[in-house]
């Protein structure tokens, strides 16, 4: 069965063609703050002291913050770009410590990334010295990031203790917020992720060089929040609505495209994250743990050694262990929670859905189990409540599991046990829905009738109560 892939409805969120529409939330700037006046609005701005913008004008040169212990307050002004560069960059060299930066009341529109925190030279850091210096204790709050061509808010490798709160991230071409490998101890709280992820590997299609052959590629798009090799984060009190592939995906980059200049070694897993008290509205998958464990990553040319390979097929071990998913509400994703790595706790969540084709929790991974005799271990499913219409058995395991704890879960008001499901359908490659040949002139063909592969209704389990 397949679910039709809808077109995202863009939210304008107040950004008009001629500037910000509606009131600009100007307040009192921080004490001692320096005003950056409108006659500098077209210039690239480098900020090294506490500063604020004039809410009466749009700033188009981008902002770079380079010093510790400062507050940058946009006062509701718009920082506007096209499709390249970054709206607000917070940056330090890898051999310099930088901390205690607050960015607030900003509106970014356009750019490749709306906001990015990064350390110059991080790709060349040797193993074991990544945290000898730091970029940390950054707060981004009460800010909108609209229409980024790529990621909306990017927390780069080895950046730590970032707080993202009160953000509206909408219409990013890639993920709304991205936590890169080695970033850790971040808090993502009280934000809205709306209609992100429809461009990168998206349903609109793109051309891809596949071993010297150019193919057309239509994909799932991206999720609202990517936790990619990032650990010990807290994700709470957020709203995920209308994002292309789903809500939160936890995985570890397989070392993709090692011959490209952007490559660096991904050393760290997506372990020990806590995802709590969030709301996930509709979509394909709410939370997916180990989202690339069973996906064919052959097109990514991964540097990690695959645990199985065949012609145009490679599977690599994903790393996303010991995560906690607690007290969230899932309003109708096809799959509420998918678990494909070890030590996951799924506790006290509420699952809603309009029909039996929706499923609350699916635990298990196919190819690691088949080729390594290594099923998903030590999952705890406890205290979850499902009100999915027509589905008395919304909690399923597949491909064998080990050490599964199943306690106090209910479906449609009755106690129920997790029971065996069936193999989940997958695309031909990671994030792929369809692959085909380009037109004779090299252009992308018309979009096919794309759909996400989903289980649909399953027969009730015998003796599963």
C-alpha positions, 0 to 999 in steps of 0.5 A: 500500500502507498500513501499519496504524497501531498504538496506542502502548503507554504506558510508566509509567516509575515514575510512579504515581497517588499519586507516584513508584514505586520508589527515588528517586535521591537523592545528595549535593546540590551544595556549598552547595546550598539545600534547598527543603523539602516545606512549599513543594512546592505553591508556584511556585518561582523559583530564583536560587541552587544548590538541591535538592529533598526526594525524599520529596515531589512538587512541584506548583507548577512551577519557574522558573530565572532566574539564571546559574551555578547547579545545580538538583538534584531528587534524584529528586523529582517535579515534577507538573502537569496539562495546562498550564504548564511543569514546569521553565522556564529563562528570561531576557529577550532583553536579559540574558545568562544561562548555565551552568545545570545541571538534574539528577535530575528527574522531571516528569509532566504539564504542557504542556511538561515542560522549556522553555528560552526568552527572553522577547521573542524573537518581537520580535527584529529580524533580525541582533540575535538573538544580541547577548545569550544564553541558553546553556550549559544542561545537562539530565541524568539526568531523566525527562519523562513525559506532557507534553500538548505537547512534552516538552523545548522548546529555544526560538528563539535558545537555544544550546549546550544539552546534553540527556543521559541523558533519558527522554522518554515519552508527550509528546502532541507531539514528545519534544524540539523544537529551535526555529528559531534555536537552534543548537550543541546536543547531544542525546546518550544519550537515550530517545524513547519513544511520543511524538507521538500527540496533536498532529495525531494519529490520535485526531482533532481538529477544524480550522477550514479556511477557515471550514469545520470539518473532522475531521482525523486525522493522523500525529502527531509525531516523536521529535525535531523539528529545526525551523530549528535548525542545527549540532547533534549528535544522537548515541547516542539510542534512538527507539522507538514514536514516532508519525510517526518518529524525527527530522524536519528542516525549517523552519517555513513561517511558519504561522498569521501572524495568531495571537499565537504567530507569529514570522518563521522566519529560519533553516534546519535546516542542518549537523546531525550525526546519528550512532550512534542506534538507530531501532526500527520506525515510519514514517520513521527520519530525514526531511531536508526533511520538508515540501518535498513536503507540502501546507501549505495548512491552515497559512496559511504566510507564506512565498511558495509555489513552487506553489499551486492550489485547497487546495494550497500547497507552500513551499520547505523548508530543511534542507541539508548534514546528515550521517547517519552510523553509525546503525542502523535496525531496520525503519522503512518508510523508513530515511532520506528526503532531500528537500533538498540536500547530505545525506551518508548514510554507514555506516548499517545498515538492517534490516527483515523484508520487501521492503516496507521501504526503506533510503534514498529520495532525491528530492522531487516538486514542487520538481523538477516545478515549479522544475526543481530536483531534490535536489542533491549527496547522498552515499550511501556505505558503507551496509549493508542487511540488509532481507529480500527487498529487493536494491535498498533504495537508491532515487532518485525524480523525478530527482537531481543530483550524486548520489554512490553508493559502497560500499553493500551489500544482503544481502551484495552490492554494490548501486547506488542505482536509480530508485524510484517516487513515494512516497505522501503524505497530503492535507495535511502530517501528515494521514492522513484529512480528513472532516466532523464529526458533525451535533452538531459532534463528531469522528466515529469513527476511520476505518481509518487507515494510513500510506501506504507504498510496499510492495515494488518490483520489482528494478532491472535492472542495479543491481549 
